[in-house]
Amino acid sequence: MNWRDDKYRRLFVSGELGVGAVYPPLKGSCLWRWKVWVTESGSVLEGKSSDEAHARKAVEQRFRGFLDAAELAPKGGAA
């Protein structure tokens, strides 16, 4: 899994599949927004974080939950 710049966001990818993203703060805001669309529940998850590192960690943790639930990686394995 890797992060790559994708125009207005940082995209979290697994191979060529985008699984989530982190968005810089909107004008007048200081919160980073994040969204994960490949999740354990199948529902899109999103939230806000105080900085980019925490937003990326939120995306990675939720995708790791998907991998664990789908038994596609060892429990708690690296995302």
N, C-alpha and C positions, 0 to 999 in steps of 0.2 A: 504494500500500500504506500502511496506517495501523495504528497501535496504538490499542486502546480497552480501557477497563476492563470486565471481564466477571465480576462478583461476586468470586470468589476468585483471579482471574488477570488478566494483561494479555494480550489476544488480538491476534494479528497477522492482519490481514485484507487480502484483495485483493478489492475490491468488497464483496460480501456473503459471500464465502467465507472461512472461518477456515482459515488454513494452518499456524499454530503458536501457541504460548503460552509465557509466562514466569510462573512461580509463585513467590510470596514464600517466604522460608525457613520451614520448619516449626518449631514450637516446639522450642527447644533446639538449633537449627541456625543457621548463618550463611550457608548456601549457597542461592543462587537456582537453581531447577530450570527447565529449558526443554525443550520438545518441539516437533518439527516433523513434521506428518503428510503434507504435500505436499512430496515430496523427489525428487531425481534418481533414486534407486534404487527408489522406490515403497515403501520400508520406513520405518516411523516411526524417527526419530532423536531421541535425548534425551541430556541431559547436565546438568552442574551448573557454576555459575560463582560467582565470588567476590562479584559485585554485579549489580544489575539491568542496568546498561548493557552489561556483557559478555554477559549472557544474551540480551539483545535482539539484540546484534550476531551471536551464534551463530545465532539463528533467521533473521535477515535474510540472512546469508551462505549458509545451506543452502537457503533458498528461491530465492535468486539462482542457485544451482547448478541447481535445477530449471528455472528460466526459461531458462537457457543451454542445458541439455540438450534441452529441448523446442523450442528456437529461437523462443521467444515474446517475447524481448527481445534487443537487441543484447548481445553478449558483454560481461560486466562492467557492464551497465547498472544503473541504480538499481532497488533493490527497494522 
